[in-house]
Amino acid sequence: MLTLSYPEQPDAVNNDRHAAVILWDGVVCGVFTGSERKNFIGNPLLRQIVDDVHAHTIIDGMDQAGLIEGCGEPFATALNKAGVTTGFKP
């Protein structure tokens, strides 16, 4: 178990192990904003929701939602063309 105070030891986040814990806690568990990944990004193979635009609320607000959507669609399209199933339908 990691027991560091990141405000007291900010350089610790440069360690891959610590960065992974922060990412997991923030995105998967909703520690950053109270929004969790499962609310926006399910398993597309099981026909679960994939909402790139509103998933941004996991990190912060919707202030850049249009920009995120503008990046997400071409990226998903490129993945689809490469044979990766994303659940995105252009």
N, C-alpha and C positions, 0 to 999 in steps of 0.2 A: 504494500500500500504506500502511496506517495503522500507524504505529509509536509509539504512545503508551503510557505506563504509567498505566493508569486509577487505581491506588491513589495515584499521585503527582499526577495531574491529574483528580480525580473529576468536576469540572464538565464535562469533555469528553463525558461520556455524555449530556448534554443536547442535543448536536448530533445531528441525525437520522442523519447518515452513520455516526457512531460507534455510535449505538444500534442501527442496522441490522446492523452488523458483529458486535456483541456478541450480538444475538438470533440471527443466523445461526450463529455459532460455537457458541453454547450449545445451541440447539434442534436445528439440522440436523446439526451435526458432533459433538454430544455432549460439548462441553467442560465444561459445568456439572457433570454427574454421571456421564458415561460412557454414558448412555442417549441414543439418537438418535431423532429423529422417525420415521424410516422403520420402526422397530421397533413402532410403535404406530399411526401414522396413514398409511395408504396412500391410494391413489386409489379412492374408492368407486365411481366409474364403471367401474373395472376389477375390481370386486368384491374389492378388497384390504381388509385389516383396518382398522377404525376403532375404536380402543380408547381412548375418552376417559378412562376411569378410570385405567388404568395409564400413560397418556401423562404423567400428573402427575409420574412419576419422572424425566422429562427435566429438570424444574426442581429438585425435591427429593424427599423420600420420599413414602410413602403415607399420611402422617398425616391428610390432609384428603380422602382418596379418596371417602368418602361424600358430602361436601359438593360435590366436583367432579362426581360422578355426578348428584347432585341438580340441579345447574345445567345440566349438559350435555344431559340428556334433553329438558327443556322447550325448550331453545334449538334443538336439532336438530329437534324436532317443529315448532316455529314456522318454521324454515327450509324443512322439507318442505312445510308448508302454503302457503308463499310460492312454491313451485315450484323451490326449490333442492335438488338431489340431494345428500344427505349420506351415504347409506349406512346411516343409522340406521333401524331398523325398530321402532316402538313396540309 
